[in-house]
Amino acid sequence: MVNLIRRDVILQKKYLLTYIPFIVFFIIMESHPALTFLVASIFIPFNAFAYDEKAETNILLNSLPYTRKEIIAARYLGAIVYMVLAIGLTSLALLAFGEPFTMKDIAIGNSLFLLFAALTFPLFYILKSGHTFTVVLLSFLILAGIGPQIVIFLAERLTAITDFIARFSVSTLYTGAGVIVMVIYALSWGFTAFIYQRKAF
């Protein structure tokens, strides 16, 4: 399974040359640190999916001595591994440019990444191959563009919910949100494994 995780990096060697400039671009554009952590985490896992779609890699993977559960596990565990690496690299880049950030920024950025991954990873095994990455990319851009406005809009109108949330401490809210995200990620993992077990290649 470790080799499956390493495979994503090996196949993307030429793209990795653009990884640091990609992060630096968001820093120079003075993007919110949470957004920078989010896009840095997305880079490798979703590029891997895009590559696999073009090359129809699943046919090859299923001919190797790995179970389908292991292939999916490598996807989900690999995403977490690359997220951790992205945290380190992005933190170093932000420090190098003298940009302040907090653990809150890391927590928000990576919680959003895990949530986005949980919602979109299954699509790569549900939708027709060749179109999924485009759908996911457009979804991300749309959510990044209008997501904050939607949250503000709902917060202003659903005051009962916001008042209820305001009763909890910040640490409780972050812990609760983290647990919810991890549960959703685990459910997504199980759902994707279920689909992949029954998919014909």
N, C-alpha and C positions, 0 to 999 in steps of 0.2 A: 504493500500500500504506500509505503514511503516513496518508492520509485514512481508511483503514479502522481504523487504530489510534486516530486522533483521534475517530472516530465513537463509540467506547465511552464516552469522557468526555462528549461532547456530549449523548448520549442519557441520561446519568445525572446531569445537572446538579442535579436536585432531590435525588438521593441523596447527592451530594457534600457537601451542607450538613450531612449527618450523619456525614461521614467523620472529621473531627477529634474531635467528641464520642465517636465510636465508639472511637477510639484512646485518648482521655482516660479513658474508662470502664475500659478494661483496666489503665491505669496506676494509677488510683485504687483499683481492686480489688487492687492489688499483684500482678498476674500476673507470671509470669516474663518478663523482657524478650524472650527468644526467642519465647515465645508471642505477645507483642504484635507483634513484627515479622512473625510468621507470619500472624496474622489481618489485619493492615494490608495485607499483600501480596495476600491473597485477595480483599479487598473489591471492587475494580473488575472484575477479570477474571471472577469468578464472577457478579457482578451483571449483567454484560454477557450472559453465557450465559443467565441467568434471563430477562432482557428478550427476548432473541432467541427463546427457547422460546415465550413468550407471544405474541409478534408474528409468529412464523413468518418471521423476517427472512431466512432462507436463500433463500427464494423470490425475494425482492427482490435480494439480493446476487448471485444467479446471473443476474440480468437486467442487471447492471451490467458495464462493460468490465473485469472482473477475472477472472483465471483461478481455478480452484478451488485451485490450489497457492498462489496469492497470498492468498486468503481465509484459508487455514489458517496460512500464514506470518505473516499479520497477527495472528492469535490468539496464536501462540506467541511471536513477537517482542514483541507488545504486552504480554504477561504479564511479560516481562523488564523492559520499560520501566517499567511500573507498579510492579514490585517495587523498582526503583531509586528511583523517586519515593517509594515507601512507606518505604524506608530513611531517606531524608532527612527526611521529615515526622515519622516516629516518633522518630528521633534528636533532633530539635528539641523534640518534645513531652516526651520523657524528660528532656532537659536542663532544660527549663522547670520541670519538677516536681521537679528535683533527684534524679531516680532514676538510680542508677549502671547502666551497661551496658558491655559489652565487644565487641570485634570477634568474639569467640567467639559471643556471643548473636546477632549479626547473621548470622554464618555458619550457625549452627544453624537459626535461624528461616527464613532464605531457602532453605537446602538442603531443609528440610522442605516449604516452599511449592512449590519446583520439582518435588520428588518427588511431592507430592500432585497437582499440576497434571498431571504426566506420566501419572499413573495414572487421572485422572478426565476429562481433556479428551476422550479418545476416546469416553467413555461418552455424551457429548452427541450423538454421531453414530451410535452403535450402538443405544442404547435409544430407546424410543418417545418422541417429543417431548411435553413436558408433564409428564413424571414424573422426568426426569433430575436436575433441580436438587434436588428433594426427596431423592432417593437420595444425591446427593453431600453435601448438607447433613447428613443423618443420619449418613453415613459419617464425616464430619469430626468431628461431635460425639462419636460413639462412640470414634473413634481418640484424640481429645483427652482423653477421659475415662479410657479403659482402656489406652491406648498405653504410658504410662510404667510402669504395673504389669506389663504383658506383658514389657517390656524387662528390668525388674528380675527377674522370674520366670525368664526365659530365662538371664539372666546368672548367676543363682545355681545353675542346674542344668547349664548347658553350660559348665562350668569350663574344659574343654580349649580351647574357642574363645576365651573371655575371656583365658585365659593366653597364647594365641597373639597376640591383639590387643595385650595389655599389653607385648609385646616391642618394639613399634614406638614411635617418638617421636610426640609430639602433633602436630607439624607434618606428619609423614608420614601419620598417620591422617586429618587434616583434608584434606590434599591428595588422598589416595586416595578419601575419601568424596566430595569435590567432583567429581572426575573421573567417578566412578561415577554420581553424580546427573546430571551433564551428558550422559553417554552415554545414560542412561535417558530423559532429556528429548528428546534428538535422535531416539532410536528411537520414542518416542511421537509426535513430530512426523511422522516418516515414515509411521508406522502410520495416524495420523489422516488424513494426506493421501491415503493409499491408499484408505481407507474412503470419504472424501468424494468422491473422483474417481468412485466407482462408485455413489454414492447418488443416488436419484431424488427430486426435489422437485416 
